[in-house]
Structures are given as structure tokens and as C-alpha cells.
Amino acid sequence: MSSKWTEGWRWWIRYRVTSDPLGAIKDIYWWFAHRTFDRYDRVKLRFLKPGYYGVHDRMVHAMFTLLCEYIEKSRDARETDWDAMPDTQKAWGEMNELYAWWHNSYLKRREPVLDVPNDEVPPMVDLNKSQELYPVWHEACQQTIELEKKWHEEDIVNTRRLLEVRRYM
């Protein structure tokens, strides 16, 4: 009884090596290339600073990193006649709007709580009394919570927009 792995090798040797040796050499090259230096199965999240991030953050960054890579580096994006059809023209406009949103809005987000002076930030032991003793910090926390809700909704809308145009990429 053989496994799928050995059956695959038998097929490759029987049909690929014997009938198309040059194709077999190309298979070996691409197998090696895509496992060492041309890693298309990996997305380098170039916009995230080193550190831990939850899946939800990494997912948004991965999607928009791929969009940026497509717009900035893809030969398909440069060579496609986006004005040929109304659908493609609309998709290209949508991609560029999302690209601009990513660079001009998302990546420039800053939570108000990060701008609070150090003398207004309560020590960890006084967090329960923060509202009375540290009103500036407490207000910044409330603003941060409201902004994060707004940003979350904005992220949902824009990731859906990106999913709508992915078939044009």
C-alpha cells in the first residue's frame, strides 16, 4: 500500500521525467526556488513594527501589504489597460483609493492615550482612582476607546472593499 506522496513521485518519474526531461528540471528548480528564495507563500508585513500582534491586526496588514505590493511592484498592474472596460476602470480606481486610505489614514493612526504627559499617567496601583486623580489620562482613554470603535468599523468597510476588487488583481 503506497501513500499519496509515493504515488505522486511515481507519476512524476513515469510521465514528467521520461516524456519531458527539461520540464522535470524546471520542476526541480521551481520546487527549490519557492522553498528558499522566492517565497510566494509568505507575506512580509512590512508596515508592522517588531512585536506581538493579534490575528486580526496581522490579517488586515497582510491584505493591505499584498495590495501595496500589487500596485507598487506587479507587472500585471502596470501592463493592464484599466480603461478598457468600465468594470476594470472602477476596480483600479477602488484599488487606488484603498491604497491611499492605507497610507494616508490607517498607517498614520495614533491613539490619544499615547500623547498624555507622563506626570498625568497613573501608576498601576492607582488605576481604580484614575478618573478622579488623573482626569487627563482618563479622558484620553475614553477618546481612544471611541476612536478604536470607529477605526474597527472603518477597517471592516475597507477590507470588504478590498475583497470585492481582489479578482481584478
Steps between C-alpha positions, in 0.01 A plus 500: 500500500656830397434848625393795291854632527656194336223487240581861412868420456419197287280712276765770473772253408281301260349792310709809560855367504457253216290715267626851582845503665538878460165547673619273781811715546279811512279327759804434719620859460162650590453256789834616640446869418157525662627339818813713539520844339172560308262447790162591354330310780614760753384858550756729660304750708725792423276761665503336846771581749654197671289368784195289571178570308171315509364311202250777420778758464727271300215405268422863410871573454547192281211594272614857453866402471400282205301787349800734533729236353265457206470871428869582556679198354270288286561495129135406452390825664728705273415318177124467541285740302277602789290729279402220262177417681286682758544215752878508486507879509283499812712225662824690433351816648387303805847345542662842487252643752571212737874543447470870585283424806757250623793742471327827588261387771562154641877517538479848656259403777607600849312433819441810718609310811854489361521879505423539871795648694673255734403693813130455405526121461400315818726236649363147472385497863274805453310388189171470694527865608609624159180688423528732800879526533602493133222661293721572197603136473145379555365730228773382261403138574136574420598671174721202412214256560267703277765533227572127509130427446491740206824357358367146533193585294715680244728194476202273438367722221839529328591132525165418342574748223837332447338158483267629230787603271738209565388312189637785285847459645 
